[in-house]
């Protein structure tokens, strides 16, 4: 056991976060996501929702402020009446960890293609539709105290 590492984060996920470099992306995917079809590096957090994992991951992961957006959500497919209320939770968590974090919205198949070039995909137990989010890793800034 180590101190200060959120208990929701598996050793495999912590290792993955450590291995990621500046600009690498991590996909937090809902339970319906075709992660194994898109990528060879897939981690699992079955039964755990993305809000809890997002909060725990952002305790450790700096976001990339050299990029225009530090996070991406999968946009609602045109004509789909779904309103992803989960996004409000994500925005709240992002803001709590990084007040200046910006979000972009990726069309479904663009999101899938972006996932293919991510560092890893984390399949979760999240059941909310359009509950997927991509985080872009930044650098630790000594001036910011990170």
N, C-alpha and C positions, 0 to 999 in steps of 0.2 A: 504494500500500500504506500501511496505517496500523499503528501498533504497538498491541498489547494486544487487538485484536479477534480472537476465535477464527476460524481460517481456514475452519471449516465454515460460517460464516455468510455468506451471499451479500450483496452490496450492497443488493439489494432487501429482504432480510429485516432487515438493520440499519436501513434507512430505515423500514420498517414498525414496528420496535420503537421508533424515535425518535418516530414520529408518534403512537403510542398514548399515551393519557392515562390518568390515574388511574381505575381501575375498568374500563378496557377489557380485553377478554379475547382471548387467542390460543389457537387450537386447534392442537395438534400431532396430526396424524391419521395413522393407519396407511395402508398402501398400498391397502387395500380400501375406504377411506372415500369416501362420495359427496360430496366437498367442492364440486365444481363445480355440483352440483345444489342445494346449500344456500346458496351464497354467491357474490357477484361478485368478491370480493377473495381469490383463491386463489394462494398461492405454492407452489413445488415444490422439494423436496429429494430427488429420486428417488435411490435407492441408499444413502441415509444413514439409519441407525437412529435412533429417537427418543431412546434414552439418550444418545448422543453429542450430538445437537442440544439436548436438555434441559440438559445440562451446560454447553454453550457459551452458550445463551441466558441461563441463570441467572447467567452472569458479568456480564451487562449489565442484566438486567431485575429491578428490585425487585418484590417481591410485596406485595399489598394486605393489610395487617394491620388495616384498618378493616372488612374482611369476615370472616365467621365461618370461611370456608375460602379458602385461596389457590390451591388446585388442585382439579380434579374429574377423576375417572376414570369411564369408561363402565362401569356395573355389568353383571355377567354376566346374561344373559337367564335368567329363571326356567326351570329344567329343563335348562339347558345344563350339562354336566359339566365344562366348561373351567375350569381353574384358571390365572388369568393370573399366571404367575410373574414376568413383566416388571414387575409392580407393585412387587415388592421392590426392583428396581433403581431405579425411579422414586422410591420413598420414600427410598432411600439418597442419591440425588442431591439431592433436595429438602432433606433434612436437612443435607447437607454445605454447601449454600448458605444455608439458613435453618432454624436449629434449631427454630423455633416454627411452621413451616408446617403447616397443617391440610389434610386432604384430605376431600372429600365424594364420594359415589358417585351418579351420575345414571343413571336408567333409560335404555335405548337411545334411545327416541324423544324423551324429555326432553333428552337430550344433543344429538340432532340439532337440536331446536328452539333450544336454547341456542346452538348453533353458528351459527344464522342471525343472531343478534344479536351475534356476536363481532366484533371488529375485523377479523380475518383468519383464514383457515384455511391451515395449512402442511401440505401432503400430503408424506409422507416415504416412504422405502422400507421402513419397519417392517413386518414380516410377522407379528408376534405378534398373536394374537387378543385383542381388548379392549385394544389397545395405545394407545388414544386418551387424550389428557390435555388439559385446559383450564387455562391459567394466567391469573390475574387480576393485572394490573399495579398496582403500588402507587406510592408516592412515595419520592423520595430524601430520607432523613433526615440532616441535617447532624450531629445528635447521635450517630447510629449510625456515622458515618464513611463512609456510602455515597456 
